[in-house]
């Protein structure tokens, strides 16, 4: 019989907060680099600091701060329980959820990790899409000093969320969902496969440094694979809904290519690479540590009963 393991959800929540604390400033630079024309990474960072100060790097932080834990909780919770369910359906017992955990590592392990990662990436879209939309709207809201603001200013994430819903309904909150679905499903399957492959390839006990390195590499590779999709998603979600430039994913691709060339689909690669390693290293360290703590507490309570 299949049982839900709530430690996956709890550890996922903690890991989300760890990752956000490390990566939000670089994420702001990445989004602006992808959506503003003719601006390099260093120029974006300089302009942000010049016109907005350090606070500018933390635009849009409020909403992700509330939701980062929930998003990672959904992702890791669905991933861990889905992986267990798939493995148990094949007749395997005492299965592991991560490569750093003990348990069976059978011939279907890598395929099942890939499948569970894909499912987790798809499920978390229900919350991730509105969160990303609000975050991008706020991050690209630079004010009159930049002369590059597509919409009226929002005072914060809640106003942005309520205004978008009031003006465009639920559909407005899910603008960019098709391309985000492709991005997240692909990235999530690669993410978990690379992480578990890196960890499994290291003999002996898995310390936090090893987990951080594996998480960092998983972040770099999974982001590197989907950067073109991320550029298209950022442009669609930051587009002015009253006077949109793009009709959809394909239209955005064609117009972006015609205007900025093929190089535009690599925008954000450098800052994403620099950001991905520490952020995802922190995420997996937070996850593995808190998962182990939760599991030990659960086992201790079971013994007392």
Secondary structure by P-SEA (a helix, b strand, c coil): cccccaaaaaaaaaaaaaaaaccaaaaaaaaaaaccccccaaaaaaaaaacccccccccaaaaaaacaaaaaaaaaaaaaaaaaaaaaaacccccccccccccccccaaaaaaaaaaaaaaaaacccaaaaaaaaaaaaaccccccccccccccccaaaaaaaaaacccccccccaaaaaaaaaaaaaaaaaaaaaaaaaaccccccaaaaaaaaaaaaaaaaaacaaaaaaaaaaaaccccccccccaaaaaaaaaaaccccccccaaaaaaaaaaaaaaaaaaaaaaaaaaaaaaaaaaaaac
